[in-house]
Amino acid sequence: MATAQLFLSGARVTPDFREALHDAANRAGITPNEFVITAAAEKLAERGASFRGVFRPGDMRDHRPRRDLSQRLISDVAGTGRS
């Protein structure tokens, strides 16, 4: 399966959100872009979207929502997560 380029326009966010996003991505060991795309993929899968993977086929384990990870990511970005 080939990959496709994803073009996203720059968004203006508050400095606090940007810092929280970068901190959470660093803790997860991924880039902020990968962090955001993964969170979006989890939300799409939760809503029933069908796709074979995000960055490569099969990287989202049966497309089942991972509520624990999604909630942890949301908590991390909101600054309420535990380190």
N, C-alpha and C positions, 0 to 999 in steps of 0.2 A: 504494500500500500504506500503510495507516494504521500509526501507531506505537502501542505499548501501554506503559502505565506498569509499571515493574518495582520492586516493593517488596522491599527487603532489610532484614533486621533488623540492628541494630547488633551488631558483633562486638567482643569484647575481644581485643586483640593486644598484644604487647610493644611498648614504646616504640621499640626498635631496628627492629622490622619496620615500624611506622608511619612512622618517619623514612625508611627505605629505600624504602618504597612512594611516599611523597610526593616524594622526590628523583628516583626513576625517572620518575614521572609528569611532574614539572616538566621533566626533560630531554627527554621525549617531546613536550612541549607540549600535554598533555591533563590532564584532572582525574584524581584518584585513582580515582573511580568509573568513568570511561571506560577507564582503564588496566586495572582489574580485570575489567570486563565484556568488554573486547577479549581479554584473556588467557583468560577462560572460553570465549568464542566460538571461539577458536583450538583450545582443547582439545576442545570439543564437535565441531568440524569434523574434527579429527584422529581422533576416535572414530567418525566416520561419520554424525554428525547432519546433517540436511538443513534448511537455512533459507535464505531469500533475501537476508538481510543482517542486520546488527546494528543500526546506527543508521539506515540507509536501505538500500533494495534495492541489491544489487551492491557493497556496500562491503567485501566479503571476497573479492574476486577468485576466483570459481569454487569457493569453499568448500574450496580445497586448503590443507592445513596449511602454515604458513610456519614451519618448524622454526627457521630462522635467527633470525626475530623472537622466537619463543617462547623460545628458548634465551637470547637477549639480555635479554628481559624477566625471565626467571628469574634470570639472573646479576646484573642490576641490582638486583632486590629482595633477593637474597642478599648484595649488597655485594661481589660478586666480579667484576663487569663492568668493562670498560675505558671510561673517559670519553673 
